[in-house]
Amino acid sequence: MIDIPDALIATQSTYNGEAGRAFIAALPGMAEDFLERWGLRPDGASSYGVCALVLPVVRVADGCRAALKLQPVDEETVGEPVALRLWGGVSAGAVRLLDHDAVTGTMLLERLDGQRALSGVADAREAVGVVAELLAGLTSVRVAEGSGLRGLGEAAARMVEAAPGVAGRLVDAGERRLVADCAAAVREVAGDPGDRLLHWDLHFGNVLAGRGGRWVAIDPKPLVGDAGFELFPALVDRFEAADVVWRFDLLTEVLGLDRGRARAWTLGRVLQNACWDTGEGGRRLVPEQAEVARLLLGRG
């Protein structure tokens, strides 16, 4: 029997409704199936995220310590194994994919140290530097057309089209102007959305320690686009307004990015989040995100 955390049950029910409840009901049988199919034995307590259950396992045939990740297949998770295979081919700094079942989305991954995340590093400059180096490796991979992964161009078109409605739902005039300026910035770069493989969610908690103490990126939400679209999580994680400019400078320098384009795509992340938040009934921008936009627009 596997332990299914109440929090995972709650999030699946909240975000995925009946499909989420069906996924939870199927989890015990699915776990048993893959333990047998891939010759695995459990090796400790499970962990979980918003959508996935992760079981530490050992591969009986060779003693390999691994992690069995069970999650629903949806638009965010379907590209994960594709991206991990691409990154694994160049040792870009992402967790290694050992096996994958396309029907269920189940993955067998290398085992990392779940008790040692980058979020535990007290020095923000050190943590941002780690993220910068990881992003430099991850975004070094170019993706050819026909990969099946989502593209930033389509996302940019949707957010620019939605921007007037988003602004109209905000109650603060200054925030309405911010949204309009974010949309204007995205329009300037949308014609060249880029061809790099993006993680899309590389905050400090999505970086774990691996063998030899190296830092490894986990849980991507793959997207093909401009590397400037990757900077936002490292600007708002453990947020301090006084840190935004030096963090942005460090990230753009390590990744070798054009600052103007990186600024525009980072404002695009503020706009994208505003689209999501107001779509769920929000009437104000998240304060930290609004402050990032102000600082990048020179209004801090």
Backbone torsions as a table, in degrees:
resi	resn	phi	psi	omega
1	MET	NA	143.1	175.6
2	ILE	-109.9	151.2	178.7
3	ASP	-90.2	120.7	178.1
4	ILE	-103.1	111.6	-176.7
5	PRO	-60.3	143.0	178.8
6	ASP	-59.1	-35.4	-178.4
7	ALA	-64.2	-37.8	177.8
8	LEU	-68.5	-39.6	176.2
9	ILE	-59.3	-43.3	-177.9
10	ALA	-66.8	-44.8	-177.6
11	THR	-68.4	-38.7	177.9
12	GLN	-63.5	-41.0	178.9
13	SER	-66.7	-41.2	-177.8
14	THR	-67.7	-48.0	-172.2
15	TYR	-89.1	-29.0	-174.4
16	ASN	-118.2	-1.1	174.0
17	GLY	59.3	-132.7	-176.7
18	GLU	-62.6	-37.4	178.7
19	ALA	-64.4	-38.5	178.0
20	GLY	-66.2	-40.5	178.4
21	ARG	-66.6	-35.6	177.4
22	ALA	-67.1	-38.3	177.6
23	PHE	-62.3	-44.6	179.5
24	ILE	-61.9	-43.3	-179.2
25	ALA	-63.3	-31.9	-177.6
26	ALA	-85.6	-12.4	-172.9
27	LEU	-56.9	-49.3	-178.0
28	PRO	-57.1	-46.1	179.9
29	GLY	-66.7	-38.3	179.3
30	MET	-63.7	-43.9	179.4
31	ALA	-61.2	-46.0	179.7
32	GLU	-61.5	-38.8	-179.9
33	ASP	-61.4	-46.3	-176.5
34	PHE	-77.1	-28.3	173.1
35	LEU	-60.3	-41.6	179.3
36	GLU	-75.3	-45.3	-174.6
37	ARG	-62.8	-40.1	-176.4
38	TRP	-100.3	8.6	176.1
39	GLY	63.7	54.8	-175.3
40	LEU	-117.9	154.0	169.0
41	ARG	-127.1	142.9	179.7
42	PRO	-61.0	150.0	-175.1
43	ASP	-145.4	45.7	177.5
44	GLY	135.4	-177.6	-177.2
45	ALA	-75.4	147.4	179.5
46	SER	-75.4	161.5	171.5
47	SER	-131.5	174.5	-175.5
48	TYR	-157.2	161.3	172.5
49	GLY	-123.5	-155.8	-179.6
50	VAL	-65.4	-36.7	-174.1
51	CYS	-125.1	-9.6	-170.2
52	ALA	-123.2	151.1	170.0
53	LEU	-110.1	132.3	-177.7
54	VAL	-120.8	123.8	-179.5
55	LEU	-111.2	122.5	172.4
56	PRO	-69.3	132.5	-175.3
57	VAL	-140.1	166.5	171.6
58	VAL	-124.4	132.9	176.3
59	ARG	-80.5	117.0	-170.7
60	VAL	-61.3	-37.3	-173.6
61	ALA	-62.2	-36.8	-174.6
62	ASP	-131.9	3.3	179.1
63	GLY	75.1	10.7	-179.7
64	CYS	-65.1	126.6	176.1
65	ARG	-83.6	125.0	-172.7
66	ALA	-141.0	-178.7	177.7
67	ALA	-132.9	128.0	178.7
68	LEU	-95.4	115.3	-176.7
69	LYS	-107.4	119.1	-179.9
70	LEU	-113.1	125.1	-178.5
71	GLN	-155.3	156.2	177.7
72	PRO	-68.0	155.1	173.7
73	VAL	-90.8	117.6	176.2
74	ASP	-145.0	-173.4	-174.3
75	GLU	-64.8	-23.2	179.6
76	GLU	-85.8	-33.2	-174.3
77	THR	-95.4	-20.9	-172.7
78	VAL	-63.5	-29.1	-178.5
79	GLY	-87.1	-7.6	-174.7
80	GLU	-58.8	-51.1	179.7
81	PRO	-64.7	-32.0	177.3
82	VAL	-61.1	-47.9	-179.5
83	ALA	-65.5	-42.7	-178.4
84	LEU	-63.0	-36.2	177.1
85	ARG	-66.4	-42.7	179.2
86	LEU	-63.2	-45.2	179.5
87	TRP	-67.7	-37.9	-178.9
88	GLY	-62.7	-28.5	-179.6
89	GLY	-68.8	-18.8	-179.7
90	VAL	-123.4	11.6	-179.4
91	SER	49.6	54.1	-173.1
92	ALA	-80.0	-8.4	179.2
93	GLY	112.5	8.3	177.7
94	ALA	-97.3	158.6	177.2
95	VAL	-58.0	141.7	-177.4
96	ARG	-80.4	135.3	175.2
97	LEU	-91.1	122.1	-179.1
98	LEU	-96.9	-32.5	179.2
99	ASP	-162.2	161.6	-175.8
100	HIS	-157.3	140.8	174.2
101	ASP	-115.2	113.7	-173.4
102	ALA	-67.9	-30.8	-175.8
103	VAL	-67.6	-47.4	-176.6
104	THR	-96.9	-14.8	-175.6
105	GLY	82.2	2.7	-178.5
106	THR	-67.1	137.3	179.8
107	MET	-128.6	146.6	169.5
108	LEU	-108.0	120.3	-173.3
109	LEU	-119.6	159.6	172.6
110	GLU	-62.2	148.9	180.0
111	ARG	-83.5	127.0	174.4
112	LEU	-111.9	177.8	-179.9
113	ASP	-90.9	96.7	-178.3
114	GLY	-65.9	-13.2	179.2
115	GLN	-92.3	-3.5	-178.6
116	ARG	-128.6	90.6	177.7
117	ALA	-104.0	158.8	178.3
118	LEU	-62.7	-24.0	177.5
119	SER	-62.1	-17.6	178.3
120	GLY	-86.5	-4.6	178.1
121	VAL	-80.8	120.5	-172.5
122	ALA	-70.7	-33.7	-175.9
123	ASP	-80.4	110.2	-177.8
124	ALA	-62.7	-36.2	-179.4
125	ARG	-65.2	-38.8	176.8
126	GLU	-64.6	-43.8	-178.3
127	ALA	-64.5	-43.8	179.3
128	VAL	-65.8	-35.7	176.7
129	GLY	-62.8	-38.9	177.0
130	VAL	-63.4	-46.6	178.7
131	VAL	-60.0	-41.9	179.9
132	ALA	-60.0	-45.9	-179.9
133	GLU	-64.9	-40.1	177.1
134	LEU	-63.3	-45.4	-179.8
135	LEU	-62.8	-35.1	177.8
136	ALA	-60.7	-39.2	177.6
137	GLY	-72.7	-45.8	-177.1
138	LEU	-63.2	-44.2	-175.8
139	THR	-82.9	2.9	174.3
140	SER	-74.2	-14.2	-177.1
141	VAL	-86.6	121.9	174.3
142	ARG	-91.9	146.8	-176.9
143	VAL	-118.1	125.6	178.9
144	ALA	-76.7	157.2	176.1
145	GLU	-60.9	148.4	179.7
146	GLY	89.6	10.6	-180.0
147	SER	-71.3	-22.4	-176.2
148	GLY	87.6	-4.7	179.3
149	LEU	-82.4	153.3	178.2
150	ARG	-65.8	151.3	-177.6
151	GLY	-114.9	145.8	179.2
152	LEU	-66.6	-29.8	-179.6
153	GLY	-58.0	-45.3	179.4
154	GLU	-66.4	-40.4	179.0
155	ALA	-64.0	-41.1	-179.9
156	ALA	-63.5	-42.7	179.7
157	ALA	-61.5	-41.3	-179.9
158	ARG	-65.1	-43.8	-175.7
159	MET	-70.7	-36.2	177.8
160	VAL	-65.9	-41.5	178.2
161	GLU	-63.6	-35.7	-177.3
162	ALA	-81.1	-15.0	-170.8
163	ALA	-56.1	-44.9	179.6
164	PRO	-59.6	-40.3	178.0
165	GLY	-67.1	-37.5	177.0
166	VAL	-61.5	-48.9	179.9
167	ALA	-59.6	-39.1	-179.0
168	GLY	-65.4	-22.6	179.5
169	ARG	-88.3	-10.2	-179.6
170	LEU	-83.9	142.3	-176.5
171	VAL	-92.2	-10.8	-177.3
172	ASP	-104.4	126.8	-176.5
173	ALA	-63.6	-39.7	178.7
174	GLY	-62.6	-38.7	178.2
175	GLU	-70.8	-32.4	175.0
176	ARG	-62.8	-39.8	177.4
177	ARG	-66.4	-38.9	177.5
178	LEU	-59.2	-45.0	179.9
179	VAL	-61.8	-42.8	178.6
180	ALA	-62.7	-39.6	179.6
181	ASP	-70.9	-36.2	175.3
182	CYS	-62.5	-44.0	179.3
183	ALA	-63.2	-40.4	178.6
184	ALA	-62.7	-40.1	178.7
185	ALA	-64.7	-41.9	179.6
186	VAL	-65.5	-39.2	179.5
187	ARG	-58.4	-32.8	-177.8
188	GLU	-68.6	-27.5	-175.9
189	VAL	-112.7	-5.9	-172.2
190	ALA	-63.3	-24.3	179.8
191	GLY	-69.6	-14.4	178.3
192	ASP	-132.8	76.7	-172.3
193	PRO	-75.1	-12.2	175.3
194	GLY	94.7	167.3	-175.5
195	ASP	-133.4	22.2	-178.7
196	ARG	-91.5	152.1	179.1
197	LEU	-83.1	117.5	-175.1
198	LEU	-105.3	146.4	175.2
199	HIS	-80.6	-43.8	175.2
200	TRP	81.6	-14.9	-174.9
201	ASP	-145.3	43.9	-174.6
202	LEU	-89.7	73.0	170.6
203	HIS	-89.2	174.3	-173.2
204	PHE	-61.9	-31.9	-179.1
205	GLY	-72.9	-14.7	178.4
206	ASN	-98.2	23.7	174.3
207	VAL	-127.5	119.3	-178.6
208	LEU	-119.9	158.7	177.3
209	ALA	-79.6	138.7	176.8
210	GLY	-116.6	-162.9	-179.5
211	ARG	-63.2	141.6	-179.9
212	GLY	73.8	9.5	178.3
213	GLY	79.2	4.9	-180.0
214	ARG	-70.0	150.4	176.5
215	TRP	-89.9	139.3	-173.5
216	VAL	-133.1	135.3	178.6
217	ALA	-82.5	138.0	178.1
218	ILE	-126.5	170.3	167.6
219	ASP	52.4	54.9	177.2
220	PRO	-73.0	154.8	168.7
221	LYS	-117.6	78.7	-162.2
222	PRO	-60.3	143.3	180.0
223	LEU	-150.0	146.4	176.1
224	VAL	-103.9	123.4	-178.4
225	GLY	179.2	-156.2	-177.6
226	ASP	-82.3	136.2	-178.5
227	ALA	-61.8	-21.5	177.3
228	GLY	-63.2	-19.7	180.0
229	PHE	-76.4	-6.0	-176.4
230	GLU	-91.3	-11.3	-166.8
231	LEU	-78.4	-27.5	-168.3
232	PHE	-55.8	-46.9	-178.4
233	PRO	-57.0	-36.0	-179.7
234	ALA	-76.2	-11.9	175.8
235	LEU	-86.9	-30.7	-175.3
236	VAL	-103.2	-15.9	178.6
237	ASP	-66.9	130.4	-176.4
238	ARG	50.3	56.1	-166.3
239	PHE	-64.1	133.4	167.8
240	GLU	-139.3	123.0	-177.4
241	ALA	-56.8	-36.9	-178.7
242	ALA	-67.0	-15.8	-178.3
243	ASP	-91.1	-15.5	-168.6
244	VAL	-59.4	-46.6	-174.8
245	VAL	-67.9	-46.3	-179.4
246	TRP	-68.3	-33.4	175.8
247	ARG	-63.3	-46.0	179.1
248	PHE	-60.7	-43.5	179.0
249	ASP	-61.6	-44.9	-178.3
250	LEU	-63.5	-46.6	-178.1
251	LEU	-62.9	-47.0	-178.2
252	THR	-66.8	-34.2	179.0
253	GLU	-68.3	-48.0	-178.0
254	VAL	-64.8	-38.4	-179.1
255	LEU	-82.9	-9.3	-179.9
256	GLY	67.1	41.1	-174.1
257	LEU	-95.4	150.8	167.5
258	ASP	-68.5	122.7	-173.2
259	ARG	-63.8	-37.4	-179.2
260	GLY	-64.4	-45.1	178.9
261	ARG	-67.6	-41.0	179.2
262	ALA	-63.2	-39.0	176.6
263	ARG	-61.0	-46.4	-178.2
264	ALA	-62.6	-44.3	-178.7
265	TRP	-70.8	-29.7	175.2
266	THR	-68.9	-39.3	173.3
267	LEU	-62.7	-30.6	174.9
268	GLY	-62.4	-34.8	176.9
269	ARG	-67.1	-38.0	175.8
270	VAL	-61.6	-44.1	179.0
271	LEU	-64.8	-43.8	-180.0
272	GLN	-59.8	-45.0	179.4
273	ASN	-65.4	-35.7	177.1
274	ALA	-64.4	-37.9	176.6
275	CYS	-60.2	-45.8	-178.9
276	TRP	-66.1	-46.0	-174.7
277	ASP	-65.6	-45.3	-179.7
278	THR	-70.6	-28.2	175.7
279	GLY	-64.7	-22.1	177.4
280	GLU	-101.3	16.3	174.3
281	GLY	100.9	0.7	179.9
282	GLY	-67.2	145.9	179.3
283	ARG	-119.8	0.1	176.9
284	ARG	-135.6	153.3	171.4
285	LEU	-72.6	151.8	172.3
286	VAL	-61.8	126.4	-172.5
287	PRO	-53.0	-44.3	-179.0
288	GLU	-63.3	-38.1	-178.5
289	GLN	-71.4	-38.8	175.7
290	ALA	-62.0	-38.2	-179.6
291	GLU	-68.6	-38.1	174.7
292	VAL	-58.0	-46.4	179.7
293	ALA	-61.0	-45.3	180.0
294	ARG	-60.2	-44.7	-177.4
295	LEU	-66.3	-40.9	179.7
296	LEU	-71.2	-24.1	176.2
297	LEU	-89.3	2.0	178.1
298	GLY	78.1	27.1	-177.7
299	ARG	-113.5	10.8	-177.9
300	GLY	-74.3	NA	NA
